[in-house]
């Protein structure tokens, strides 16, 4: 029923919006406001012009009362959509009183959810701010705590302040090139460049390029001892225990020969040279972008501009985009976490597309990470990449068998039937078991053993729990049929409720 009530409004919306409107866009002011993006959404127009649709409380239809009714004005176990919270009215022409009651229930849930969410996200943001308020960018561009301990050597690993970086995008380079002379005069570029070291970083990038050109096809993990072992391994027929001794017995000249062949790539420029002192000490990504642009650009028409001067200007733009000393980057990070958390819902779990797994998301997950810091998380999950080889895939398949469960999922279908002038609720419970190959080897179980346990033990426990539940509900149920002469003679002690569970049908799939 819930699936049908969810598809029905979508079908109505497809038929009525926008071709079914009495006044079409752009003459319709509401549609003009929504389509232009000024205010409102398709949901608002649907609720005004079409219908409100299915009302949901906590992700499901409104619950039944012990009397079997959704509201006192309906019949017990009324199967009609309107009795289950489906509002067919619209705001333009008004809704019925019972529909208004359902609508108020959903509105109350939204108010409570907003109130609880605001307090939790606010306290979460306050805790983060109190922990990060001491992080500040210092004059040496490091990010330090209030006690002077270094958190980052460069803010964001490159030292850039994001709001200052629009002109560092490749699409802005032509604009900088066209206005080179204006920038040079307005910012006294010549005098500024004269005070900066513009050679050291460039020479370091050249050294990195030479190293990569020589070792383009070599394994970057190959060390000096590995090269020495590869050369000497053919001479050692019986044992390799003497390799370490021979390596230590080499003199400096002999060892330097192998060290030179296995030299590591030079450190990145930002690791060695401060970007506020050495002009051109930029990230490798930005260096590659600028060099690519300079190779593709022709400077024949501009006699005042060359590749060297444009490169210096782009590097100067990078330097001007560095984060200023004294910037409270800790507070900025705390606000960047706290503000989106106010937009999150309070739903702790959601269906992640897999029948046996739920994932903690939203504010509960943030609280779990930042505030509780518990070693036992609610829904532990790990993604393990596996090499695409037969041996690795075989081991992964064996591990999956060990971690597999016997039961995959359970489906419960509820129907209403009338027998002997009495309405019964019939539940069809389907147990989907995994294929025997998933558990037979590791669990040492057979399908017959599982079926025997379910017949002799599990179903008895399940039915006992159902009987206790129905007895508790029937004890507070309300008599809904008309009173007879027999009822008038009694004092009401023998009145029984009409909330009954008629039949349970159990099915088992994948059983062989």
C-alpha positions as CSV (number, residue, x, y, z in Angstrom):
1,X,0.0,0.0,0.0
2,X,2.8,2.4,0.8
3,X,4.5,1.8,-2.5
4,X,1.2,2.5,-4.4
5,X,0.6,5.7,-2.4
6,X,4.1,6.9,-3.2
7,X,3.7,6.3,-6.9
8,X,0.3,7.8,-7.2
9,X,1.3,11.5,-6.4
10,X,4.1,11.2,-8.9
11,X,1.7,10.1,-11.6
12,X,-0.7,13.0,-10.8
13,X,2.2,15.5,-10.8
14,X,3.3,14.2,-14.3
15,X,-0.2,14.7,-15.7
16,X,-1.2,18.0,-14.0
17,X,2.1,19.9,-13.9
18,X,2.6,22.0,-15.9
19,X,0.2,21.3,-18.8
20,X,-2.8,20.7,-16.6
21,X,-2.8,24.1,-14.9
22,X,-5.6,26.5,-15.6
23,X,-3.1,29.3,-16.2
24,X,0.2,28.1,-17.7
25,X,3.7,29.5,-17.3
26,X,4.7,32.4,-17.6
27,X,1.3,33.9,-16.9
28,X,1.1,31.8,-13.7
29,X,2.8,33.8,-11.0
30,X,3.5,30.8,-8.8
31,X,5.1,28.9,-11.7
32,X,7.1,32.0,-12.7
33,X,8.5,32.3,-9.2
34,X,9.4,28.6,-9.0
35,X,10.8,28.2,-12.5
36,X,12.9,31.4,-12.2
37,X,14.5,30.1,-9.0
38,X,13.3,33.0,-6.9
39,X,11.5,31.0,-4.2
40,X,9.6,27.7,-3.9
41,X,10.0,24.2,-5.3
42,X,8.0,21.6,-7.2
43,X,6.8,20.1,-3.9
44,X,5.2,23.5,-3.0
45,X,3.4,23.7,-6.3
46,X,2.2,20.1,-6.1
47,X,0.7,20.6,-2.6
48,X,-1.0,23.8,-3.7
49,X,-2.4,22.7,-7.1
50,X,-2.5,18.9,-7.0
51,X,-2.6,17.0,-3.7
52,X,-0.6,16.6,-0.5
53,X,0.0,12.9,-0.9
54,X,0.9,10.3,1.7
55,X,1.7,11.6,5.2
56,X,4.6,9.8,6.8
57,X,5.7,9.6,10.4
58,X,9.2,8.4,11.1
59,X,9.5,7.1,7.5
60,X,6.3,5.0,7.6
61,X,2.5,5.4,7.5
62,X,0.7,6.6,10.7
63,X,0.5,3.7,13.2
64,X,-2.7,1.9,14.1
65,X,-4.4,2.5,17.5
66,X,-5.2,-0.5,19.7
67,X,-8.7,-0.4,18.3
68,X,-7.5,-1.1,14.8
69,X,-8.1,2.5,13.6
70,X,-5.8,5.2,12.3
71,X,-8.2,7.8,13.7
72,X,-11.5,7.4,15.7
73,X,-13.5,8.6,12.7
74,X,-12.5,5.5,10.6
75,X,-13.7,1.9,10.7
76,X,-11.4,-0.7,12.3
77,X,-8.8,-1.9,9.7
78,X,-10.1,0.4,7.0
79,X,-8.1,-0.5,3.9
80,X,-8.8,2.8,2.1
81,X,-5.8,5.1,1.4
82,X,-7.4,8.0,3.1
83,X,-7.7,6.0,6.4
84,X,-3.9,5.4,6.3
85,X,-2.8,9.0,6.0
86,X,-3.2,9.6,2.3
87,X,-4.3,13.2,1.7
88,X,-6.1,13.7,-1.6
89,X,-6.9,17.3,-1.0
90,X,-4.9,20.4,-1.9
91,X,-4.3,23.7,-0.3
92,X,-6.0,25.7,-3.1
93,X,-9.4,24.2,-2.4
94,X,-8.8,23.0,1.2
95,X,-8.5,19.6,2.9
96,X,-10.8,17.6,5.0
97,X,-10.7,17.6,8.8
98,X,-9.2,14.1,9.1
99,X,-6.7,15.0,6.5
100,X,-5.8,18.2,8.4
101,X,-5.2,16.0,11.5
102,X,-2.8,13.8,9.6
103,X,-1.1,16.9,8.2
104,X,-0.7,18.3,11.8
105,X,0.9,15.0,12.9
106,X,3.6,15.4,10.2
107,X,4.0,19.0,11.0
108,X,4.5,18.3,14.7
109,X,7.1,15.7,13.9
110,X,9.0,18.2,11.8
111,X,9.0,20.8,14.6
112,X,10.2,18.3,17.2
113,X,12.9,17.0,14.8
114,X,14.1,20.6,14.1
115,X,14.2,21.5,17.8
116,X,16.2,18.4,18.7
117,X,18.5,18.7,15.7
118,X,19.3,22.4,16.4
119,X,20.4,21.7,20.0
120,X,22.5,18.7,19.1
121,X,24.2,20.3,16.2
122,X,24.8,23.5,18.2
123,X,26.4,21.7,21.0
124,X,28.5,19.7,18.5
125,X,29.7,22.9,16.9
126,X,30.5,24.5,20.3
127,X,32.6,21.5,21.3
128,X,34.6,21.6,18.0
129,X,35.1,25.3,18.3
130,X,36.5,25.0,21.9
131,X,38.9,22.4,20.7
132,X,40.1,24.2,17.6
133,X,40.0,27.9,18.7
134,X,43.8,27.9,19.4
135,X,44.9,27.0,15.8
136,X,46.4,30.0,14.2
137,X,48.7,30.6,11.2
138,X,52.1,32.0,12.4
139,X,54.5,34.3,10.7
140,X,56.6,31.3,9.4
141,X,53.3,30.0,7.7
142,X,53.0,27.0,10.1
143,X,49.7,26.2,11.9
144,X,50.3,26.0,15.6
145,X,48.3,25.4,18.7
146,X,48.1,27.8,21.7
147,X,51.1,26.0,23.3
148,X,53.2,26.4,20.2
149,X,53.0,22.8,19.0
150,X,53.0,22.5,15.2
151,X,49.9,21.0,13.6
152,X,50.8,21.7,9.9
153,X,53.9,23.1,8.4
154,X,51.8,24.8,5.7
155,X,48.1,25.5,6.1
156,X,46.2,23.0,3.9
157,X,49.6,21.6,2.8
158,X,50.1,24.4,0.3
159,X,49.6,27.5,2.4
160,X,46.8,29.0,0.2
161,X,43.8,30.8,1.4
162,X,40.9,29.6,-0.7
163,X,39.0,32.9,-1.1
164,X,42.1,34.4,-2.7
165,X,42.6,31.7,-5.3
166,X,40.1,32.5,-8.2
167,X,42.9,33.9,-10.4
168,X,45.0,30.7,-10.0
169,X,42.6,28.8,-12.2
170,X,43.8,28.1,-15.8
171,X,40.8,29.8,-17.3
172,X,41.9,33.1,-15.7
173,X,45.4,33.0,-17.1
174,X,44.4,34.8,-20.4
175,X,42.9,37.7,-18.4
176,X,46.2,38.1,-16.4
177,X,48.2,37.9,-19.6
178,X,46.0,40.7,-21.3
179,X,46.4,42.9,-18.2
180,X,50.0,42.3,-17.5
181,X,51.2,45.9,-18.0
182,X,48.4,47.3,-15.7
183,X,49.2,44.8,-12.9
184,X,53.0,45.5,-13.2
185,X,52.5,49.3,-12.8
186,X,49.7,49.2,-10.2
187,X,51.5,46.8,-7.9
188,X,55.1,47.9,-8.5
189,X,56.0,44.4,-9.7
190,X,59.6,45.2,-10.7
191,X,60.5,46.5,-7.2
192,X,58.8,43.6,-5.5
193,X,60.5,40.9,-7.6
194,X,63.9,42.5,-7.0
195,X,63.5,41.8,-3.2
196,X,62.6,38.1,-3.7
197,X,64.7,35.1,-4.5
198,X,63.4,34.1,-8.0
199,X,66.1,31.5,-8.9
200,X,66.3,28.9,-6.2
201,X,62.9,27.4,-6.6
202,X,63.2,27.3,-10.4
203,X,66.5,25.5,-10.2
204,X,65.0,22.9,-7.9
205,X,62.1,22.3,-10.3
206,X,64.6,21.8,-13.1
207,X,66.5,19.2,-10.9
208,X,63.2,17.3,-10.4
209,X,62.5,17.3,-14.1
210,X,66.0,16.0,-14.9
211,X,65.6,13.2,-12.3
212,X,62.2,12.2,-13.8
213,X,63.6,12.2,-17.3
214,X,66.5,9.8,-16.4
215,X,64.3,7.4,-14.3
216,X,61.1,7.5,-16.2
217,X,61.0,3.7,-16.7
218,X,62.6,2.6,-13.4
219,X,60.9,1.3,-10.3
220,X,60.7,4.2,-7.8
221,X,61.0,1.7,-4.9
222,X,64.3,0.3,-6.1
223,X,67.0,1.0,-3.5
224,X,70.8,0.8,-3.5
225,X,70.9,-2.5,-1.5
226,X,68.4,-4.1,-3.9
227,X,70.6,-3.1,-6.9
228,X,73.6,-4.6,-5.2
229,X,71.7,-7.8,-4.3
230,X,70.5,-8.2,-7.9
231,X,74.1,-8.0,-9.2
232,X,75.6,-10.4,-6.6
233,X,72.7,-12.8,-6.3
234,X,73.8,-14.9,-9.3
235,X,77.2,-15.7,-7.7
236,X,75.7,-16.9,-4.4
237,X,74.3,-20.4,-5.3
238,X,73.6,-21.9,-1.8
239,X,72.7,-19.1,0.6
240,X,72.0,-15.4,0.6
241,X,73.2,-14.8,4.2
242,X,76.4,-13.1,3.0
243,X,74.7,-10.3,1.1
244,X,74.3,-8.1,4.1
245,X,77.9,-8.6,5.2
246,X,79.2,-7.8,1.7
247,X,77.1,-4.7,1.6
248,X,78.5,-3.4,4.9
249,X,82.1,-4.3,3.8
250,X,81.9,-2.0,0.7
251,X,83.9,1.2,0.9
252,X,82.3,4.6,0.3
253,X,83.2,4.8,-3.3
254,X,81.7,1.4,-4.1
255,X,78.5,2.1,-2.1
256,X,78.2,5.6,-3.7
257,X,77.9,3.9,-7.2
258,X,74.8,2.1,-6.1
259,X,73.4,5.1,-4.2
260,X,73.7,7.3,-7.2
261,X,71.7,4.8,-9.4
262,X,69.0,4.5,-6.7
263,X,68.8,8.2,-5.7
264,X,65.4,9.3,-4.5
265,X,63.4,12.0,-6.2
266,X,64.2,15.4,-4.8
267,X,61.7,16.8,-2.2
268,X,58.9,19.0,-3.4
269,X,59.7,22.7,-3.5
270,X,57.2,23.6,-0.8
271,X,59.0,21.2,1.6
272,X,62.3,23.0,1.2
273,X,61.6,26.6,0.5
274,X,59.2,29.0,2.1
275,X,56.7,30.3,-0.5
276,X,56.6,33.8,1.1
277,X,60.4,34.2,0.6
278,X,61.3,32.2,-2.5
279,X,59.3,33.3,-5.6
280,X,58.3,30.2,-7.6
281,X,58.0,27.8,-4.6
282,X,54.6,26.5,-5.6
283,X,52.9,23.2,-5.6
284,X,53.8,20.7,-8.3
285,X,50.2,20.8,-9.7
286,X,50.3,24.6,-10.2
287,X,53.8,24.4,-11.6
288,X,52.6,21.8,-14.2
289,X,49.6,24.0,-15.1
290,X,51.6,27.1,-15.6
291,X,54.3,25.4,-17.7
292,X,51.7,23.8,-19.9
293,X,50.0,27.2,-20.5
294,X,53.3,28.9,-21.3
295,X,54.1,26.2,-23.9
296,X,50.8,26.7,-25.6
297,X,50.9,30.5,-25.5
298,X,52.4,32.7,-28.3
299,X,54.1,36.0,-27.2
300,X,54.7,37.3,-30.7
301,X,52.1,40.1,-30.6
302,X,53.0,41.4,-27.2
303,X,56.6,42.9,-27.2
304,X,56.4,43.8,-23.4
305,X,55.6,40.2,-22.3
306,X,57.7,37.1,-22.3
307,X,57.4,33.6,-20.9
308,X,59.7,34.5,-18.0
309,X,57.8,37.7,-17.0
310,X,54.4,35.9,-17.2
311,X,55.7,33.0,-15.2
312,X,57.0,35.4,-12.5
313,X,53.6,37.2,-12.5
314,X,51.7,33.9,-12.0
315,X,54.1,32.9,-9.2
316,X,53.6,36.3,-7.7
317,X,49.8,35.7,-7.8
318,X,50.4,32.4,-6.0
319,X,52.4,34.2,-3.3
320,X,49.7,36.9,-2.8
321,X,47.2,34.1,-2.3
322,X,49.0,32.7,0.8
323,X,47.1,32.6,4.0
324,X,47.8,35.7,6.2
325,X,49.6,35.2,9.5
326,X,47.2,35.5,12.4
327,X,44.3,33.8,10.5
328,X,42.2,31.7,12.9
329,X,42.1,28.7,10.7
330,X,40.9,26.5,13.6
331,X,37.7,28.4,14.0
332,X,37.3,28.4,10.2
333,X,37.6,24.6,10.2
334,X,35.1,24.3,13.1
335,X,32.5,26.4,11.4
336,X,33.0,24.4,8.1
337,X,32.0,21.3,10.1
338,X,29.3,22.8,12.2
339,X,27.3,24.7,9.5
340,X,26.6,21.6,7.3
341,X,25.7,19.6,10.4
342,X,22.7,21.8,11.0
343,X,21.4,20.7,7.5
344,X,21.7,17.0,8.4
345,X,18.7,14.9,9.5
346,X,18.5,13.0,12.7
347,X,18.0,9.7,11.0
348,X,20.6,7.4,12.6
349,X,20.3,4.6,10.1
350,X,19.4,4.3,6.5
351,X,19.1,1.5,4.1
352,X,22.4,1.4,2.2
353,X,21.3,-0.9,-0.6
354,X,22.4,-4.1,1.1
355,X,19.9,-6.2,3.0
356,X,22.2,-7.1,5.9
357,X,23.9,-3.7,6.4
358,X,22.9,-0.4,7.9
359,X,25.2,2.7,8.1
360,X,25.3,5.4,10.8
361,X,25.1,8.8,9.1
362,X,24.4,12.4,9.9
363,X,24.7,14.0,13.3
364,X,24.9,10.6,15.2
365,X,28.0,9.7,13.1
366,X,29.6,13.1,13.7
367,X,29.0,12.7,17.5
368,X,30.4,9.3,17.3
369,X,33.6,10.5,15.7
370,X,34.2,13.8,17.4
371,X,32.6,13.7,20.8
372,X,32.2,10.1,22.0
373,X,35.3,8.7,20.3
374,X,34.3,5.2,21.3
375,X,36.3,2.2,20.2
376,X,33.0,0.3,19.7
377,X,31.2,2.0,16.9
378,X,27.6,1.2,16.2
379,X,27.9,0.0,12.6
380,X,31.5,-0.9,11.9
381,X,32.3,-1.2,8.2
382,X,35.5,-1.6,6.3
383,X,36.1,-1.3,2.5
384,X,39.1,-3.5,1.5
385,X,40.5,-3.2,-2.0
386,X,41.6,-6.5,-3.5
387,X,44.1,-7.1,-6.2
388,X,42.6,-8.3,-9.5
389,X,44.3,-11.7,-9.5
390,X,43.0,-15.2,-9.3
391,X,44.8,-15.9,-6.0
392,X,43.6,-12.7,-4.3
393,X,40.0,-13.2,-5.5
394,X,40.0,-16.8,-4.3
395,X,41.1,-15.7,-0.8
396,X,38.5,-12.9,-0.8
397,X,35.8,-15.4,-1.7
398,X,36.8,-17.7,1.1
399,X,36.8,-14.8,3.5
400,X,33.3,-13.8,2.4
401,X,32.1,-17.4,3.1
402,X,33.5,-17.2,6.6
403,X,31.8,-13.9,7.3
404,X,28.5,-14.9,5.7
405,X,25.2,-15.3,7.6
406,X,22.6,-18.0,7.1
407,X,19.6,-15.6,6.9
408,X,19.7,-13.0,4.2
409,X,16.4,-11.1,4.8
410,X,12.8,-11.4,6.0
411,X,9.8,-10.1,4.2
412,X,6.5,-9.5,6.0
413,X,3.3,-8.9,3.9
414,X,0.1,-7.9,5.7
415,X,-3.3,-8.4,4.2
416,X,-6.9,-8.0,5.5
417,X,-9.4,-10.8,5.2
418,X,-13.0,-11.2,6.4
419,X,-14.1,-14.6,7.8
420,X,-17.3,-15.3,9.7
421,X,-18.2,-11.6,9.7
422,X,-14.9,-10.8,11.4
423,X,-11.9,-8.9,10.0
424,X,-8.6,-10.6,10.3
425,X,-5.1,-9.5,9.7
426,X,-3.1,-12.2,7.8
427,X,0.7,-11.9,7.9
428,X,2.8,-13.7,5.3
429,X,6.4,-14.0,6.5
430,X,9.0,-15.1,4.0
431,X,12.5,-16.1,5.2
432,X,15.1,-15.7,2.5
433,X,18.1,-17.9,3.3
434,X,21.4,-17.7,1.7
435,X,22.5,-20.4,-0.7
436,X,24.0,-23.4,1.0
437,X,27.4,-22.8,-0.7
438,X,27.7,-19.6,1.4
439,X,27.6,-21.3,4.8
440,X,27.9,-25.1,4.5
441,X,31.7,-25.3,4.6
442,X,32.4,-22.8,7.3
443,X,29.3,-23.1,9.5
444,X,29.1,-26.9,9.2
445,X,25.4,-26.7,8.7
446,X,23.0,-28.3,6.2
447,X,19.6,-26.9,5.0
448,X,17.9,-29.8,6.8
449,X,19.4,-28.9,10.1
450,X,18.3,-25.2,9.7
451,X,14.8,-26.3,8.8
452,X,14.6,-28.7,11.7
453,X,15.7,-26.0,14.2
454,X,13.2,-23.5,12.8
455,X,10.3,-26.0,13.0
456,X,11.1,-27.3,16.5
457,X,12.4,-24.2,18.2
458,X,12.3,-20.9,16.3
459,X,8.6,-20.9,15.3
460,X,7.5,-21.8,18.8
461,X,9.5,-18.9,20.2
462,X,8.1,-16.6,17.5
463,X,4.5,-17.6,18.1
464,X,4.8,-17.2,21.9
465,X,6.1,-13.7,21.4
466,X,3.2,-12.9,19.0
467,X,0.6,-14.3,21.5
468,X,2.0,-12.1,24.3
469,X,2.0,-9.1,22.1
470,X,-1.6,-9.6,20.9
471,X,-2.8,-10.4,24.4
472,X,-1.3,-7.1,25.6
473,X,-3.1,-5.2,22.7
474,X,-6.4,-6.9,23.1
475,X,-6.5,-6.1,26.8
476,X,-6.8,-2.4,26.0
477,X,-8.8,-2.7,22.8
478,X,-12.1,-0.9,22.4
479,X,-15.3,-2.7,21.3
480,X,-16.5,-1.2,18.0
481,X,-19.6,-3.2,17.0
482,X,-23.1,-2.1,17.9
483,X,-24.4,-3.1,21.3
484,X,-26.9,-6.1,21.5
485,X,-29.3,-7.2,24.2
486,X,-26.6,-9.6,25.5
487,X,-24.2,-6.8,25.9
488,X,-26.7,-4.7,27.8
489,X,-27.4,-7.5,30.3
490,X,-23.7,-7.8,31.1
491,X,-21.7,-5.2,33.1
492,X,-19.0,-5.0,30.4
493,X,-16.5,-7.4,31.9
494,X,-16.8,-9.9,29.1
495,X,-16.4,-7.4,26.3
496,X,-13.5,-8.5,24.1
497,X,-11.6,-6.4,21.6
498,X,-11.7,-7.0,17.9
499,X,-8.0,-6.7,17.4
500,X,-7.0,-10.2,16.4
501,X,-4.3,-11.9,14.5
502,X,-5.8,-14.4,12.2
503,X,-3.1,-16.5,10.5
504,X,0.6,-16.6,10.0
505,X,2.0,-18.1,6.8
506,X,5.7,-18.9,6.9
507,X,7.7,-19.5,3.7
508,X,11.4,-20.3,3.3
509,X,13.3,-19.6,0.1
510,X,16.6,-20.9,-1.2
511,X,16.1,-24.1,0.6
512,X,17.7,-27.2,-1.0
